[in-house]
């Protein structure tokens, strides 16, 4: 967690805003959980919030050390319906859009290709396909196995 800019190389995942729920976890813990749910392992810009604020804004990111760079479409990807049973580092959410006539297998391959392009080799928490306008959409989470 960094009060200002991150001092390590990161890939920004976007801004996180949070209205803290009272009576549960600390506001800081709730912010960290929100960043983790986006696939982040770095939070920066928290110093811009007022001390004791119940509405927090920060940047979510993941450290670049997670991957070795983009991989080619068609790379090998392990798929897990829930959390991976192997040790991984999260990369973040992935989304694939497919034609309405595409099979579920074709959509899953497109989702796997999105994991490859992010440098991952693990796909988990796969959802869909669901209709999204004139396309089918699938969501999942990309990760990379730890050595």
N, C-alpha and C positions, 0 to 999 in steps of 0.2 A: 504494500500500500504506500503510495507516494502522495504527499500533500500538494505538490505541483506537478510539473511534467515528469514523466517516467525517466529514470536514469539508465534504464536498460532498453535495448531494442525491442519494440513490441509491434504487433499488428493490431490496430485499433478496431474494436468491435462496435463502438458507438457509445452514446451517452446513456447512462442509467439514471432515472429519476425514481425516487421512492418516498412514499408517505409512510412513515414508520408506524407499525401497529403497536399500540401500547399493551403492556401486560405480557408480552412474549419475550423473544430474544432482544438483545440490545439493538439499537438502531444501526450501529456499525456492523453487527453480525448480519442483520437483515440485508444491508447493502452488499456485503460480501457474498451472501447466498444468492442475491440477484445477479451478481457478476458471474458466479460459478454456473448458474443456470443458463447463461449465454455462452458458456464454454471458455470464459476468461479465467486467467490465473494472475492477473495484474489489475489493480485499481489505481487510477491516478486522478489528480485534480480534486481530492477531497478537502484540501485546505481552503477552498472557496466557500465551503459551508460554514455557517455560524456555529459557534460552540453550543451544543445542546439542541441543535435544530431537529425538528421532527420531520422535515422535508429535506432529503439529501439529493444532491446531484453529483455525479462523478463520471469518469470515463472507464469503460471496460476494455480490456485488451488481453491478448495472450502473448506470452513471451515467444520470441522467434526461435528459441532453442528447441521448441517442441518438434519441429520438422526439419528435414534436410532439404527442403525446397519442394517445388511442384513435381509430381510424378505424371507419367503419361496416362491418358485415358486407357481403360482396360487393365489397369494394374490389379494385382491381387488384393482383395479387401475381405477381412473377416467381418461377418455380420452377427450382431447380438440383438435379441429382441429387447432386453433390459440392459442393465449396466454390464460392461464387459467383465468377463471372468479372468482376464489377463491384466497385468499392470500396464496402464496407459497414461498418457498426458492428453488432456482435452485440447482440441483445436477450436471447435465451435460448431454452431448449427450449419447444416447444409439443406438445400432445397432443390428439387428438380421439378421441371415442368415437362409434361409429355402430352402427345396428341391423344385425343379421346379414344382412338382406336388402338393405341399401344397396349400391349399386355402388361400385367403387373411386373413380370420379369424384366421387360424392356425398361420400365420406369425405375425399377430397383437398380438396373445396370447404370442408368443415367445418374442416379443418386450416388452410386459407387464411384462413378467418374468424377463427380464433384468432390468427393473425398480425396481421390487421387490428385486432382488439381490443387488441393490445399496441402498436399504432402502427407496425407494420412494413409493408414492401412487398416483402420477399424471404423465400422459404421455401427451405431447402436441407437436404440430408442426410435426405431423406424415407425413412421405414421403415414397412413394413406394407402392407396391414392384416394384423394377426394377431388371433386369437381371444383375448379377455380376458373370461372369465366368459360372460355372455349378450350381449356386445357385440363389435364389432370395434374395435381400437385402432390408430391411426397416430401416429407420432412424427416430429418434424422440428425444425428450428432456425429461429427467426425472426431477421430482421435488417432494417436500414433502410439504403437507399442513402445514401452520403455525397454532399453537394452538390458 
